[in-house]
Amino acid sequence: MYSRLVKNTAIFIFVGFITLICVFIIDADTALIAAPIAATLSIAFFFWQTLCHRRGEIPLADAGTLTVLATAFYTVIPPLQFWLSGMQHTTLSAWQLYILAPSPREFAALTWWYVVYLLCFVLGYLVFDTKTKRSTVIPRPPDQATIMSLLLLFMILSGTMFAIRSFYGIDLYGVYDIEKMYVAYETLLNMPLAFRQFYGIIGHNGVLLIIKLAILIIVFLNWKKNVYRLSFYVWIFTLVVSNILWMGARTDFVLMSIASAILYHRFVKPLKPVPILLGGTGLLVLFLMIGLMRGSANIDTNLENFSDIRQSSQTIFSTSNEFDALFGGNYDLLQMKQTGILGEVPLQFRLYDLVMLIPQQILPYEKLDVQEWYVSRSHIPGFFMFNPISQSIIGFGWVELIFRGLFLGFLFAKLRAWYVRRDSSFWPTLLYFYLVIISYYTIRGTALYMLFASVLFRFIPLYLIVRLLANRKRPQVNNLLLPLAPRR
């Protein structure tokens, strides 16, 4: 154990030493951009090595791993693009970055906000981590009444979403056609409040995702049975083909791909570093490629979009994507804050994580839409996501940023400790992996609100409804319908 710790520390020091040498031998502007990139990679590497040492294996199913990887991507890719594109932005870049044209020093200044947030999360997680080895307990699959209830709810809710799409034209998670999505969003805004709340709870990262994840867990718990493996292969093939042909919202595809890898690693067989690296790289490339191509419901048009970008005289590295666009929104917000353009920030935005948990029906005032507020303040509005960096910018600055990182790390460390004590039960397993899978969203959106809302308004109602249905069905269930996997 001691020799491994010495080895990991030596590797970390060596990487840091090489990084310092590279930073000092390059020009000043490049050093400004390279420094936060190097710091982010070092922090992520330290986290990874520490957990590998504590768990005794690759910590793919660990509560903090995906959060660190996602935060590292959103930290590293924007400055890396800026560096590779000659430290300039073009008309293909995020709109705010193109107009504001930040210098290397200004660009790096915001990047350090991300680095500090990542560092605080890592410290919070590692300090409060239980340091236990990986769990080897395989939970017993749910009984057939629970499985039937989950499948019944999946069919009902999927049918409901299909009906909403057919009758009202509301489909925010399907084909990525800009015109159709704008009309769909306007239609949704004009619907009654209860309808909008229901749509949000069921849709994006909501109840349907939890049910899909539950089905995936059941599949991997029964992996030795041919029918389950064949069903999984057919499903994953359909998911990949549909995303390539229609190029809709990538969230479901990415989350289900990550979930499949994590659950296979946890319940079937630990994955080796090479397959993880190759699979992760391939998923990231496909994610970025779809982002560059999509814009229409027609695959030919999407291919033309990519061809136009590839043949453009402007470097492909300057082309906007998920990471660059989110960074651009935060950069615009920081500039407005520093120049005094932002004005007074509504109190409910400072208390966003708390206020948003209270249903509008019982509030004495109307909730404001943070995106609309940003658009009303900015002279160059574009893509904007209200994430922990944004919250800290309009809040208490670096102090709030440090607190948010440390507190989120603490929450995820305690989440894993809670799960380890209950890893033989299906429902705690489902809740844990649901929060692990959507943890990537903690850097895209408001982390604390997203986590608490996912548990209170999505998971708990689903759990109660399934338990109610299962109790009614249990006496009628035919034990031959879906044979369970034997206890391992």
TABEL-V501379 format. One record per backbone hydrogen bond with DSSP energy under -1.0 kcal/mol. NH is the residue of the N-H (numbers start at 0). CO is the residue of the C=O. E is the energy in kcal/mol with one decimal. If there is no record, write none. Layout:
nh | co | e
NH | CO | E
NH | CO | E
This chain:
nh | co | e
4 | 0 | -2.1
5 | 1 | -2.4
6 | 2 | -2.4
7 | 3 | -2.8
8 | 4 | -2.5
9 | 5 | -2.5
10 | 6 | -2.4
11 | 7 | -2.4
12 | 8 | -2.6
13 | 9 | -2.4
14 | 10 | -2.7
15 | 11 | -2.3
16 | 12 | -2.5
17 | 13 | -2.6
18 | 14 | -2.3
19 | 15 | -2.3
20 | 16 | -2.1
21 | 17 | -2.4
22 | 18 | -2.5
23 | 19 | -2.1
24 | 20 | -1.6
30 | 26 | -2.3
31 | 27 | -1.9
32 | 28 | -1.4
33 | 29 | -2.9
34 | 30 | -2.3
37 | 33 | -2.9
38 | 34 | -2.5
39 | 35 | -2.3
40 | 36 | -2.4
41 | 37 | -2.2
42 | 38 | -2.4
43 | 39 | -2.6
44 | 40 | -2.4
45 | 41 | -2.5
46 | 42 | -2.4
47 | 43 | -2.5
48 | 44 | -2.7
49 | 45 | -2.3
50 | 46 | -2.3
51 | 47 | -2.4
52 | 48 | -2.1
53 | 49 | -2.2
54 | 50 | -3.1
55 | 51 | -1.9
59 | 57 | -1.8
61 | 58 | -1.4
67 | 63 | -2.2
68 | 64 | -2.5
69 | 65 | -2.8
70 | 66 | -2.5
71 | 67 | -2.5
72 | 68 | -2.3
73 | 69 | -2.4
74 | 70 | -1.2
75 | 71 | -2.9
76 | 72 | -2.2
79 | 75 | -2.2
80 | 76 | -2.8
81 | 77 | -2.3
82 | 78 | -2.4
83 | 79 | -2.7
84 | 80 | -2.0
85 | 82 | -1.4
86 | 81 | -2.7
92 | 89 | -1.7
97 | 93 | -2.2
98 | 94 | -2.2
99 | 95 | -2.6
100 | 96 | -1.8
106 | 102 | -2.9
107 | 103 | -2.5
108 | 104 | -1.8
109 | 105 | -1.2
110 | 106 | -1.6
111 | 107 | -1.9
113 | 109 | -1.1
114 | 110 | -1.9
115 | 111 | -2.6
116 | 112 | -2.1
117 | 113 | -2.5
118 | 114 | -2.7
119 | 115 | -2.4
120 | 116 | -2.1
121 | 117 | -2.5
122 | 118 | -2.5
123 | 119 | -2.7
124 | 120 | -2.6
125 | 121 | -2.7
126 | 122 | -2.3
127 | 123 | -1.5
133 | 54 | -1.3
139 | 423 | -1.2
146 | 142 | -2.1
147 | 143 | -2.7
148 | 144 | -1.9
149 | 145 | -2.4
150 | 146 | -2.5
151 | 147 | -2.4
152 | 148 | -2.5
153 | 149 | -2.4
154 | 150 | -2.2
155 | 151 | -2.4
156 | 152 | -3.0
157 | 153 | -2.4
158 | 154 | -2.2
159 | 155 | -2.1
160 | 156 | -2.4
161 | 157 | -2.2
162 | 158 | -2.3
163 | 159 | -2.4
164 | 160 | -2.2
165 | 161 | -2.4
166 | 162 | -3.0
167 | 163 | -1.9
169 | 163 | -1.2
176 | 174 | -1.8
180 | 176 | -2.9
181 | 177 | -2.1
182 | 178 | -2.0
183 | 179 | -2.6
184 | 180 | -2.5
185 | 181 | -2.2
186 | 182 | -2.3
187 | 183 | -2.4
188 | 184 | -2.2
189 | 185 | -1.2
190 | 187 | -1.4
195 | 191 | -2.0
196 | 192 | -2.4
197 | 193 | -2.4
198 | 194 | -2.6
199 | 195 | -2.1
200 | 196 | -2.1
201 | 197 | -2.3
202 | 198 | -2.6
205 | 202 | -2.9
206 | 200 | -2.3
207 | 201 | -1.6
209 | 205 | -1.8
210 | 206 | -2.4
211 | 207 | -2.3
212 | 208 | -2.5
213 | 209 | -2.5
214 | 210 | -2.5
215 | 211 | -2.3
216 | 212 | -2.6
217 | 213 | -2.2
218 | 214 | -2.3
219 | 215 | -2.5
220 | 216 | -2.1
222 | 219 | -1.1
224 | 221 | -2.0
228 | 224 | -1.8
229 | 225 | -3.0
230 | 226 | -1.9
231 | 227 | -2.0
232 | 228 | -2.4
233 | 229 | -2.3
234 | 230 | -2.2
235 | 231 | -2.8
236 | 232 | -2.1
237 | 233 | -2.3
238 | 234 | -2.3
239 | 235 | -2.2
240 | 236 | -2.5
241 | 237 | -2.5
242 | 238 | -1.7
243 | 239 | -2.0
244 | 240 | -2.7
245 | 241 | -2.4
248 | 173 | -1.4
253 | 249 | -2.8
254 | 250 | -3.0
255 | 251 | -2.4
256 | 252 | -1.8
257 | 253 | -2.6
258 | 254 | -2.8
259 | 255 | -2.1
260 | 256 | -1.9
261 | 257 | -2.5
262 | 258 | -2.9
263 | 259 | -2.2
264 | 260 | -2.2
265 | 261 | -2.0
266 | 262 | -3.0
267 | 263 | -2.0
268 | 263 | -2.3
275 | 271 | -1.7
276 | 272 | -2.7
277 | 273 | -2.9
278 | 274 | -2.8
279 | 275 | -2.6
280 | 276 | -2.3
281 | 277 | -2.5
282 | 278 | -2.4
283 | 279 | -2.2
284 | 280 | -2.5
285 | 281 | -2.5
286 | 282 | -2.4
287 | 283 | -2.3
288 | 284 | -2.7
289 | 285 | -2.6
290 | 286 | -1.6
291 | 287 | -1.9
292 | 288 | -2.0
293 | 289 | -2.8
301 | 297 | -1.9
302 | 298 | -2.3
303 | 299 | -2.0
304 | 300 | -2.1
305 | 301 | -1.9
306 | 302 | -2.3
307 | 303 | -2.7
308 | 304 | -2.0
309 | 305 | -2.6
310 | 306 | -2.2
317 | 314 | -1.4
318 | 315 | -1.3
319 | 91 | -3.1
324 | 320 | -2.8
325 | 321 | -1.7
326 | 322 | -1.9
327 | 323 | -2.1
328 | 324 | -1.9
329 | 325 | -1.7
330 | 326 | -2.3
331 | 327 | -2.3
332 | 328 | -2.0
333 | 329 | -2.5
334 | 330 | -2.3
335 | 331 | -2.3
336 | 332 | -2.1
337 | 333 | -2.5
338 | 334 | -2.0
340 | 335 | -1.1
341 | 335 | -1.6
348 | 345 | -1.4
349 | 345 | -1.0
350 | 346 | -1.7
351 | 348 | -1.0
354 | 350 | -2.9
355 | 351 | -2.4
357 | 354 | -1.5
361 | 358 | -1.5
362 | 359 | -1.3
372 | 368 | -2.3
373 | 369 | -2.3
374 | 370 | -2.5
375 | 371 | -2.2
376 | 372 | -1.1
377 | 373 | -2.5
386 | 384 | -1.2
390 | 386 | -2.7
391 | 387 | -1.9
392 | 388 | -2.1
393 | 389 | -2.1
396 | 391 | -2.1
398 | 395 | -1.0
400 | 396 | -2.2
401 | 397 | -2.5
402 | 398 | -2.1
403 | 399 | -2.9
404 | 400 | -2.1
405 | 401 | -2.5
406 | 402 | -3.0
407 | 403 | -2.2
408 | 404 | -2.0
409 | 405 | -2.3
410 | 406 | -2.5
411 | 407 | -2.3
412 | 408 | -2.0
413 | 409 | -2.3
414 | 410 | -2.1
415 | 411 | -2.1
416 | 412 | -1.9
417 | 413 | -2.4
418 | 414 | -2.2
419 | 415 | -2.6
420 | 416 | -1.2
421 | 418 | -1.8
424 | 421 | -1.9
428 | 424 | -1.3
429 | 425 | -2.6
430 | 426 | -2.6
431 | 427 | -2.5
432 | 428 | -2.4
433 | 429 | -2.1
434 | 430 | -2.2
435 | 431 | -2.2
436 | 432 | -2.6
437 | 433 | -2.1
440 | 437 | -1.9
441 | 438 | -1.8
442 | 439 | -1.2
444 | 440 | -2.9
449 | 445 | -2.3
450 | 446 | -2.2
451 | 447 | -2.4
452 | 448 | -2.9
453 | 449 | -1.9
454 | 450 | -1.5
455 | 451 | -2.8
456 | 452 | -2.5
458 | 453 | -2.6
459 | 454 | -2.5
461 | 457 | -1.6
462 | 458 | -2.8
463 | 459 | -2.5
464 | 460 | -2.4
465 | 461 | -2.7
466 | 462 | -2.4
467 | 463 | -2.2
468 | 464 | -2.7
469 | 465 | -3.1
470 | 466 | -2.2
471 | 467 | -1.3
472 | 468 | -2.0
473 | 469 | -2.5
475 | 472 | -2.1
480 | 477 | -2.0
